[in-house]
Amino acid sequence: MSLVLEDFQRLSGITGQMREAATVGEWDRLVSLEQECKRKFEEIKPRDVIPSSAEERAQKLALLKKILADDAAIRNRTEGWMEQIQRIMQSNRSEQRLQQTYLANY
């Protein structure tokens, strides 16, 4: 197996772990894995080449499709969580504005 395929298999393994962490709501683990994934991708990028054999190209394509499917599932799971965080932050900002307004009058 080529080095490129091994790299993409490792990357696919990381995105699979990220998907699992997002599914069970392990946000700290997801963030840690996301950083690991970014480092791995940056490591792979300079040596990424199109495999010479049709079989290896098909394997790389399958790995890329799996990585993209993991990414879509992660985004789908985290969008709700991010919306919840945004609502909390907006609520906190509104509360701070109210306090500043009323405290300024005293």
N, C-alpha and C positions, 0 to 999 in steps of 0.2 A: 504494500500500500504506500502511496506517495505521501510525502511530508504535508502537502497541501490538504489531502483528505484527512490525515491525522489531525491537523490543525482545526479543520472544520468539524470534525467529530468532537473534539474537545469543546469547541465553541457551542456546538449543539447540546452537549451535556450540561454546560453552564446555563444555557437558556431554558433547558428542561427543568433544572433546579429552580430557576427564577420563576417559571410558570407554577411550579409546585408551591413555592413560598407565597406567591400572590394568591393562589387558590385557597390556602389555609390562613391567609392574613398575617403572615410573618414578615412584617414590613421592614424591620431592621435587617433581617436576613436577605430580603429582596434587594435592599440598597447595597449591601455588601457584595452580593453576587453581581449586581449591575456594574459596580466598580471593577470587579474581576473580569467581567465580560468586556468592558471597554478596554482594559489593559490587554486582554487576549486579542481583541480585534486589531488594536494598534500594532501588536506584535506580528499578526498575520498579514496585515495589509501590504507591507513592502515585498513580501515573497509570494503573494497570491498570483498564480498563473492559471491559465486554462489547461486542464489536464490533456495530455496527448491522446489517450485512448478514449474511445466512445464509452466504454464501461465506466471509467473514472469520471468522465464528464457527467454521466447519468447519476453516479453516486454523489458527486458534488451538488448537482441540481436537487437531488432528494434531500440532502442535508440543508441546503439553503431554504427549500420549501418548509422544512420542519422548523428551522430557526425563525422564519417569518410567521409561521403559524403560532409558535410560542409567543412571539412578540405581540401578535394580535390578541391572543388570549390574555396576556399580561395587561395590555392596554385596556381591554374590555373590563377586566377585574379592578384595575386601579382607577379608572375614570370615576366610578362611584365614590371611592375613597377620597379622591382629590376634590370632588365636588363637596363632600362633607367637610373637609378641611377648609375649603374656601368659605363655606357658610359660617363656620366657627370663627374664622378670621374676620369676616365682615361684621359678625355680631360683636366681636371684641372691639373693633374699630368704632362701631356705632355707640357702644357703651362708653368708650373713652371720650368721644365727642360730646356725649351727654354730660359726662362728669366735668369736662373742661368748661362747657357752657354754664352749667349750674354753679360750679365752684368759682368761676370768674365773677359771678354776681355777688359773692360774699366777701 
